Amino acid sequence: MTSIRPLRTLSAHPSRVSALAYSPGGDSIACGYQDGGVVSWDVATGKPRTTYAEYVTFYTDFILSVAYSPDGALLVATNLGYYPARRERAVYIWRTIDKTLAYTLGGFRYQVYAVAFTSDGTLLAVGGDDSTVKLYDVQSGEECGPTLPRLPYSVSSLAFRPRSRLLVAGCDGCEMRLWNLDAGAEERTIEGHVEWTSALAFHPSGSILASGGEDGAIILWDAATAQRIREVRSDNVWGDWVTSLAFNPRGTLLASASAERVVELWDTGTSERVTVVQHAGVRSVAFSPHGALLASGGNDGVKLWQIGQ
């Protein structure tokens, strides 16, 4: 029987957590905030480790996505550098070893919702309200091919299949687009949710894709055939919007954040909900690399949960 209990809260910041990511080494958690700040926290001490971007008191966009490169050498955050007159957003990439800015990806006129690294760390995909998915060489920061077609909808989520160059984009038009980057072509379009596909996560084996929608559904897909395996739906009374999904390293559990209030754990074999906890304003969840901890980010900071059997 899977259990979950609170361990500690990382909270010394003036605004709510809007995105988070565990470092590959498991020693730190990077948080993006609704006031534009980006801070990494020491998991062992529960104290701030590095401030990558200062919070601001005037209007700015939420940090909607943060991600570490697979080797932990880089940290990416979206939506920094909002200028009201120019309506420009940027993606910042920092070196974690010395906390310096490696480069900036600019030219996004609208919100950038999602970023994703290939598992070998060579490519970075970026997507958002510009209705495009751009690919960048991680070492140089230069845009690279293949050039993906402009979509009819905003891109709300992105994920690469482990150990491959299959890229999935969730859209606000009830679709998911799959591209085989080696072939340089769209592989297929999947229609699953009736609202935004707001969250994507691959099983560690790469065999299953989980998608979550604004409609409250969590759908498991066969990653090879794009066939629907099963669907689950939260029965919480607070609403349904699935804001984040994450598999544990063993692939036995799927964590979901929904309705900005509830964190749930699902058995991936049976799709049964095994436990649920409340976290006000929760927008993001992530398992530690060893799988013993789950982090959830919301109104009062990051909550760390101990996972037991």
Sine and cosine of phi, psi and omega as CSV:
sin_phi,cos_phi,sin_psi,cos_psi,sin_omega,cos_omega
0.00,0.00,0.83,-0.56,0.00,-1.00
-0.98,0.20,0.72,-0.70,0.04,-1.00
-0.84,-0.54,0.35,-0.94,0.04,-1.00
-0.61,-0.79,0.73,-0.68,0.02,-1.00
-0.65,-0.76,0.53,-0.85,0.00,-1.00
-0.92,0.39,0.65,-0.76,0.01,-1.00
-0.95,-0.31,-0.84,0.54,0.05,-1.00
-0.32,-0.95,0.20,-0.98,0.05,-1.00
-0.84,-0.55,0.72,-0.69,0.09,-1.00
-0.98,-0.21,0.95,-0.33,-0.26,-0.97
-0.69,-0.72,-0.04,1.00,-0.14,-0.99
-0.98,0.22,0.94,0.35,0.05,-1.00
-0.50,-0.87,0.56,-0.83,-0.13,-0.99
-0.96,0.29,-0.19,0.98,-0.02,-1.00
-0.69,-0.72,0.12,-0.99,-0.10,-0.99
-0.96,0.28,0.44,-0.90,0.07,-1.00
-0.98,0.20,0.78,-0.62,0.03,-1.00
-0.94,-0.34,-0.24,0.97,0.05,-1.00
-0.31,-0.95,0.50,-0.87,0.06,-1.00
-0.50,-0.86,0.33,-0.95,0.05,-1.00
-0.46,-0.89,0.68,-0.73,0.13,-0.99
-0.98,0.18,0.64,-0.77,0.11,-0.99
-0.94,0.34,0.50,-0.87,0.00,-1.00
-0.84,0.54,-0.49,0.87,0.04,-1.00
-0.99,0.17,-0.23,0.97,0.06,-1.00
0.99,0.15,0.06,1.00,-0.06,-1.00
-1.00,0.00,-0.24,0.97,-0.03,-1.00
-0.60,-0.80,0.36,-0.93,0.07,-1.00
-0.81,-0.59,0.82,-0.58,0.06,-1.00
-1.00,-0.04,0.71,-0.70,-0.02,-1.00
-0.83,-0.55,0.69,-0.72,0.21,-0.98
-0.97,-0.26,0.58,-0.81,-0.11,-0.99
-0.86,-0.50,0.32,-0.95,-0.05,-1.00
-0.94,0.33,-0.26,0.97,0.04,-1.00
-1.00,-0.06,0.12,0.99,0.04,-1.00
1.00,-0.08,-0.04,1.00,0.02,-1.00
-0.98,0.22,0.48,-0.88,0.10,-1.00
-0.73,-0.69,0.87,-0.49,-0.09,-1.00
-0.70,-0.71,0.65,-0.76,0.16,-0.99
-0.98,-0.21,0.58,-0.81,-0.06,-1.00
-0.89,-0.46,0.59,-0.81,0.08,-1.00
-0.99,0.15,0.87,-0.49,-0.07,-1.00
-0.92,0.40,-0.62,0.79,-0.07,-1.00
-0.94,0.35,-0.65,0.76,-0.07,-1.00
-0.99,-0.12,-0.32,0.95,-0.05,-1.00
0.96,0.28,0.31,0.95,-0.04,-1.00
-0.92,-0.39,0.42,-0.91,0.06,-1.00
-0.87,0.49,0.65,-0.76,0.00,-1.00
-0.96,-0.27,-0.78,0.63,-0.05,-1.00
-0.60,-0.80,0.71,-0.70,0.16,-0.99
-0.99,-0.16,0.94,-0.35,-0.01,-1.00
-1.00,0.08,-0.60,0.80,0.04,-1.00
-0.66,-0.76,0.75,-0.66,-0.01,-1.00
-0.96,0.28,0.53,-0.85,0.12,-0.99
-0.96,0.29,0.38,-0.93,-0.03,-1.00
-0.82,-0.57,0.39,-0.92,-0.02,-1.00
-0.99,-0.14,-0.30,0.96,0.07,-1.00
-1.00,-0.04,0.09,-1.00,-0.12,-0.99
-0.86,0.50,0.72,-0.69,0.13,-0.99
-0.50,-0.87,0.30,-0.95,0.06,-1.00
-0.98,0.19,0.41,-0.91,0.14,-0.99
-0.87,0.49,0.50,-0.86,0.28,-0.96
-0.98,0.20,0.95,-0.31,-0.15,-0.99
-1.00,-0.02,-0.25,0.97,0.00,-1.00
-0.40,-0.92,0.69,-0.73,0.18,-0.98
-0.75,-0.67,0.51,-0.86,-0.02,-1.00
-0.38,-0.92,0.63,-0.77,0.17,-0.99
-1.00,-0.02,0.56,-0.83,0.18,-0.98
-0.92,0.40,0.40,-0.92,-0.07,-1.00
-0.83,0.55,-0.49,0.87,0.04,-1.00
-1.00,0.01,-0.01,1.00,0.02,-1.00
0.97,0.24,0.10,1.00,-0.07,-1.00
-0.98,0.19,-0.37,0.93,-0.05,-1.00
-0.79,-0.62,0.50,-0.86,0.11,-0.99
-0.81,-0.59,0.76,-0.65,-0.04,-1.00
-0.91,-0.41,0.64,-0.77,0.11,-0.99
-0.63,-0.78,0.59,-0.81,-0.06,-1.00
-0.97,-0.24,0.35,-0.93,0.20,-0.98
0.98,0.21,0.24,0.97,0.10,-0.99
-0.97,0.23,0.37,-0.93,0.08,-1.00
0.97,0.23,0.68,0.74,0.04,-1.00
-0.98,0.18,0.81,-0.59,0.02,-1.00
-0.87,-0.50,0.91,-0.41,-0.09,-1.00
-0.81,0.59,-0.62,0.78,-0.05,-1.00
-0.95,0.30,-0.57,0.82,-0.09,-1.00
-0.99,-0.15,-0.30,0.95,-0.05,-1.00
0.78,0.62,0.76,0.65,-0.03,-1.00
-0.93,-0.36,0.71,-0.71,0.12,-0.99
-0.93,-0.37,0.36,-0.93,0.00,-1.00
-0.66,-0.75,0.38,-0.93,0.12,-0.99
-0.93,-0.37,0.81,-0.58,-0.02,-1.00
-0.97,-0.25,0.63,-0.78,0.04,-1.00
-0.79,-0.61,0.89,-0.47,0.00,-1.00
-0.95,-0.31,0.48,-0.88,0.18,-0.98
-0.99,0.11,0.80,-0.61,-0.04,-1.00
-0.98,0.20,-0.35,0.94,-0.06,-1.00
-0.94,0.35,-0.64,0.77,-0.01,-1.00
-0.84,-0.55,0.09,1.00,0.09,-1.00
0.91,0.42,0.35,0.94,0.00,-1.00
-1.00,-0.08,0.37,-0.93,0.01,-1.00
-0.97,0.24,0.84,-0.55,0.03,-1.00
-0.98,0.19,-0.76,0.65,0.07,-1.00
-0.16,-0.99,0.18,-0.98,0.02,-1.00
-0.83,-0.56,0.66,-0.75,0.10,-0.99
-0.97,-0.25,0.90,-0.45,-0.07,-1.00
-0.90,-0.44,-0.16,-0.99,0.07,-1.00
1.00,0.02,0.20,0.98,0.03,-1.00
-1.00,-0.07,0.89,-0.46,-0.06,-1.00
-0.99,0.16,-0.38,0.93,-0.06,-1.00
-0.80,-0.60,0.04,-1.00,-0.12,-0.99
-0.86,0.51,0.64,-0.77,0.09,-1.00
-0.98,-0.20,0.92,-0.40,-0.11,-0.99
-1.00,0.00,-0.53,0.85,-0.23,-0.97
-0.55,-0.84,0.53,-0.85,0.16,-0.99
-0.70,-0.72,0.43,-0.90,0.04,-1.00
-0.41,-0.91,0.68,-0.73,0.10,-1.00
-0.99,-0.10,0.56,-0.83,0.27,-0.96
-0.92,0.39,0.41,-0.91,-0.08,-1.00
-0.92,0.38,-0.34,0.94,0.09,-1.00
-1.00,0.03,-0.04,1.00,0.10,-1.00
0.96,0.26,0.27,0.96,-0.05,-1.00
-1.00,-0.05,-0.42,0.91,-0.05,-1.00
-0.83,-0.56,0.56,-0.83,0.11,-0.99
-0.83,-0.55,0.80,-0.60,0.07,-1.00
-0.98,-0.22,0.64,-0.77,-0.03,-1.00
-0.72,-0.69,0.72,-0.70,0.00,-1.00
-0.50,-0.87,0.38,-0.93,0.01,-1.00
-0.05,-1.00,-0.56,-0.83,-0.09,-1.00
-0.95,0.31,-0.13,0.99,0.09,-1.00
-0.96,0.29,-0.11,0.99,0.01,-1.00
0.89,0.45,0.50,0.87,0.07,-1.00
-0.73,-0.69,0.41,-0.91,0.19,-0.98
-0.90,-0.44,0.88,-0.47,0.01,-1.00
-0.97,-0.26,0.58,-0.81,0.00,-1.00
-0.92,-0.39,0.68,-0.74,-0.04,-1.00
-0.76,-0.65,0.60,-0.80,0.17,-0.99
-0.95,0.30,0.84,-0.54,-0.14,-0.99
-0.92,0.40,-0.60,0.80,-0.04,-1.00
-0.93,0.36,-0.70,0.71,-0.10,-0.99
-1.00,-0.09,-0.41,0.91,-0.10,-0.99
0.98,0.20,0.16,0.99,-0.01,-1.00
-1.00,0.05,0.60,-0.80,0.09,-1.00
-0.92,0.40,0.65,-0.76,-0.07,-1.00
-0.66,-0.75,0.16,-0.99,-0.06,-1.00
-1.00,0.03,0.10,-0.99,-0.01,1.00
-0.97,0.26,0.43,-0.90,0.06,-1.00
-0.98,0.19,0.85,-0.53,-0.04,-1.00
-1.00,-0.03,0.57,-0.82,-0.07,-1.00
-0.93,0.38,0.51,-0.86,0.09,-1.00
-0.91,0.41,0.66,-0.75,-0.06,-1.00
-0.99,-0.13,0.37,-0.93,0.05,-1.00
-0.98,0.19,-0.08,1.00,-0.08,-1.00
-0.73,-0.68,0.25,-0.97,0.15,-0.99
-0.92,0.39,0.50,-0.87,0.06,-1.00
-0.99,-0.12,0.89,-0.46,-0.12,-0.99
-0.97,-0.22,-0.30,0.95,-0.03,-1.00
-0.36,-0.93,0.44,-0.90,-0.02,-1.00
-0.62,-0.79,0.53,-0.85,0.10,-0.99
-0.37,-0.93,0.66,-0.75,0.14,-0.99
-0.99,-0.15,0.66,-0.75,0.11,-0.99
-0.93,0.37,0.71,-0.70,-0.01,-1.00
-0.83,0.56,0.66,-0.75,0.07,-1.00
0.85,0.52,0.52,0.85,0.05,-1.00
-0.45,-0.90,0.06,-1.00,0.06,-1.00
-0.90,-0.44,0.59,0.81,0.15,-0.99
-1.00,0.03,0.87,-0.49,-0.05,-1.00
-0.93,-0.35,0.74,-0.68,0.05,-1.00
-0.91,-0.40,0.73,-0.68,0.07,-1.00
-0.87,-0.50,0.82,-0.58,0.13,-0.99
-1.00,0.00,0.65,-0.76,-0.10,-0.99
-0.85,-0.52,0.23,-0.97,0.03,-1.00
-1.00,0.04,0.05,1.00,0.02,-1.00
-0.97,-0.25,0.52,0.86,0.08,-1.00
0.94,0.33,0.32,0.95,-0.06,-1.00
-0.83,-0.55,0.37,-0.93,0.26,-0.96
-0.83,-0.56,0.71,-0.71,0.04,-1.00
-0.95,-0.31,0.72,-0.70,0.02,-1.00
-0.91,-0.42,0.77,-0.64,0.05,-1.00
-0.84,-0.54,0.69,-0.72,0.20,-0.98
-1.00,-0.08,0.97,-0.24,-0.11,-0.99
-0.94,0.35,-0.44,0.90,0.07,-1.00
-0.92,0.39,-0.60,0.80,0.03,-1.00
-0.99,0.10,-0.30,0.96,0.01,-1.00
0.94,0.35,0.49,0.87,-0.07,-1.00
-0.58,-0.81,0.42,-0.91,0.10,-1.00
-0.94,0.35,0.76,-0.65,-0.03,-1.00
-1.00,0.07,-0.70,0.71,0.03,-1.00
-0.18,-0.98,0.23,-0.97,0.12,-0.99
-0.90,-0.43,0.71,-0.70,0.01,-1.00
-0.89,-0.46,0.72,-0.70,0.13,-0.99
-0.93,-0.37,0.88,-0.47,-0.05,-1.00
-0.74,-0.67,-0.75,0.66,-0.06,-1.00
-0.99,-0.10,0.40,-0.92,0.01,-1.00
-0.99,-0.15,-0.01,1.00,0.10,-1.00
-0.72,-0.69,-0.28,-0.96,0.03,-1.00
-0.80,0.60,0.65,-0.76,0.24,-0.97
-1.00,0.06,0.99,-0.10,-0.23,-0.97
-1.00,-0.04,-0.21,0.98,-0.04,-1.00
-0.49,-0.87,0.61,-0.79,0.04,-1.00
-0.68,-0.73,0.56,-0.83,0.09,-1.00
-0.39,-0.92,0.69,-0.72,0.09,-1.00
-0.99,-0.10,0.62,-0.78,0.19,-0.98
-0.86,0.52,0.57,-0.82,-0.02,-1.00
-0.81,0.59,-0.49,0.87,0.03,-1.00
-0.97,0.23,-0.25,0.97,-0.07,-1.00
0.99,0.15,0.05,1.00,-0.09,-1.00
-1.00,0.09,-0.37,0.93,-0.08,-1.00
-0.78,-0.62,0.67,-0.74,0.15,-0.99
-0.93,-0.36,0.78,-0.63,0.10,-0.99
-0.96,-0.27,0.72,-0.69,0.06,-1.00
-0.81,-0.59,0.61,-0.79,0.05,-1.00
-0.83,-0.56,0.57,-0.82,-0.10,-1.00
-0.80,-0.60,0.21,-0.98,0.11,-0.99
-0.93,0.37,-0.25,0.97,0.06,-1.00
-0.99,0.17,-0.06,1.00,0.04,-1.00
1.00,-0.02,-0.08,1.00,-0.03,-1.00
-1.00,0.06,0.55,-0.83,0.21,-0.98
-0.88,-0.47,0.86,-0.50,-0.07,-1.00
-0.90,-0.44,0.73,-0.69,0.11,-0.99
-0.98,-0.18,0.75,-0.66,-0.06,-1.00
-0.86,-0.51,0.56,-0.83,0.20,-0.98
-0.95,0.31,0.89,-0.46,-0.12,-0.99
-0.93,0.36,-0.41,0.91,-0.02,-1.00
-0.99,0.16,-0.61,0.79,-0.10,-0.99
-0.95,-0.32,-0.20,0.98,-0.07,-1.00
0.89,0.45,0.40,0.92,0.07,-1.00
-1.00,0.01,0.63,-0.78,0.01,-1.00
-0.93,0.38,0.76,-0.65,0.06,-1.00
-1.00,-0.03,-0.82,0.58,0.04,-1.00
-0.27,-0.96,0.21,-0.98,0.02,-1.00
-0.77,-0.64,0.63,-0.77,0.12,-0.99
-0.81,-0.59,0.35,-0.94,-0.02,-1.00
-0.57,-0.82,0.74,-0.68,0.03,-1.00
-0.90,0.44,0.62,-0.79,0.06,-1.00
-0.95,-0.31,0.35,0.94,0.01,-1.00
-0.94,0.34,0.39,-0.92,-0.12,-0.99
-1.00,0.00,0.04,1.00,-0.12,-0.99
-1.00,-0.05,-0.11,0.99,-0.12,-0.99
0.86,-0.51,-0.06,-1.00,-0.25,-0.97
-0.79,-0.62,-0.40,0.92,-0.18,-0.98
-0.74,0.68,0.86,-0.51,0.01,-1.00
-1.00,0.06,0.91,-0.42,-0.09,-1.00
-0.99,-0.11,-0.36,0.93,-0.06,-1.00
-0.33,-0.94,0.52,-0.85,0.05,-1.00
-0.70,-0.72,0.55,-0.83,0.06,-1.00
-0.41,-0.91,0.74,-0.68,0.15,-0.99
-1.00,0.03,0.54,-0.84,0.16,-0.99
-0.97,0.25,0.30,-0.96,-0.10,-1.00
-0.86,0.52,-0.50,0.87,0.03,-1.00
-0.99,0.16,-0.25,0.97,-0.01,-1.00
0.98,0.20,0.20,0.98,-0.03,-1.00
-1.00,0.03,-0.34,0.94,-0.04,-1.00
-0.78,-0.62,0.56,-0.83,0.14,-0.99
-0.85,-0.52,0.83,-0.56,0.06,-1.00
-0.99,-0.14,0.63,-0.77,0.05,-1.00
-0.73,-0.69,0.59,-0.81,0.17,-0.99
-0.94,-0.34,0.76,-0.65,-0.05,-1.00
-0.58,-0.81,0.48,-0.88,0.09,-1.00
0.87,0.49,0.27,0.96,-0.03,-1.00
0.82,0.57,0.50,0.87,-0.02,-1.00
-0.49,-0.87,-0.37,0.93,-0.18,-0.98
-0.80,-0.60,0.70,-0.71,0.17,-0.98
-0.93,-0.38,0.79,-0.61,-0.03,-1.00
-0.82,-0.57,0.52,-0.85,0.11,-0.99
-0.91,-0.41,0.71,-0.71,-0.04,-1.00
-0.85,-0.52,0.67,-0.75,0.13,-0.99
-0.97,0.25,0.87,-0.50,-0.08,-1.00
-0.95,0.30,-0.34,0.94,0.04,-1.00
-0.98,0.22,-0.65,0.76,-0.06,-1.00
-0.96,-0.29,-0.26,0.96,-0.09,-1.00
0.91,0.42,0.31,0.95,0.08,-1.00
-1.00,0.09,0.60,-0.80,0.08,-1.00
-0.97,0.26,0.81,-0.58,-0.06,-1.00
-0.98,-0.18,-0.40,0.92,0.05,-1.00
-0.25,-0.97,0.34,-0.94,0.03,-1.00
-0.57,-0.82,0.66,-0.76,0.08,-1.00
-0.72,-0.70,0.35,-0.94,-0.02,-1.00
-0.97,-0.22,0.65,-0.76,0.09,-1.00
-0.52,-0.85,0.95,-0.33,-0.09,-1.00
-0.88,0.47,0.75,-0.66,0.05,-1.00
0.95,0.30,0.29,0.96,-0.09,-1.00
-0.89,0.46,0.76,-0.65,-0.01,-1.00
-0.84,-0.55,-0.28,0.96,-0.12,-0.99
-0.48,-0.88,0.59,-0.81,0.06,-1.00
-0.72,-0.70,0.50,-0.87,0.04,-1.00
-0.39,-0.92,0.69,-0.73,0.10,-1.00
-1.00,0.08,0.52,-0.85,0.15,-0.99
-0.93,0.38,0.39,-0.92,-0.02,-1.00
-0.86,0.52,-0.48,0.88,0.04,-1.00
-1.00,0.01,-0.16,0.99,0.12,-0.99
1.00,0.09,-0.03,1.00,-0.05,-1.00
-0.99,0.12,-0.28,0.96,-0.03,-1.00
-0.82,-0.58,0.52,-0.85,0.14,-0.99
-0.84,-0.55,0.74,-0.67,0.07,-1.00
-0.96,-0.29,0.67,-0.74,0.11,-0.99
-0.76,-0.65,0.71,-0.71,-0.05,-1.00
-0.93,-0.38,0.73,-0.68,-0.04,-1.00
-0.39,-0.92,-0.50,-0.87,-0.13,-0.99
-0.88,0.48,-0.63,0.77,-0.10,-1.00
-0.97,-0.25,0.44,0.90,0.04,-1.00
0.97,-0.24,-0.41,-0.91,0.02,-1.00
-0.98,-0.19,0.79,-0.62,0.11,-0.99
-0.98,-0.21,0.75,-0.66,0.10,-0.99
-0.98,-0.18,0.77,-0.64,-0.03,-1.00
-0.89,-0.45,0.73,-0.69,0.06,-1.00
-1.00,0.08,0.81,-0.59,0.01,-1.00
-0.99,-0.16,0.78,-0.62,0.02,-1.00
-0.74,-0.68,0.21,-0.98,0.02,-1.00
-0.93,-0.38,0.00,0.00,0.00,0.00
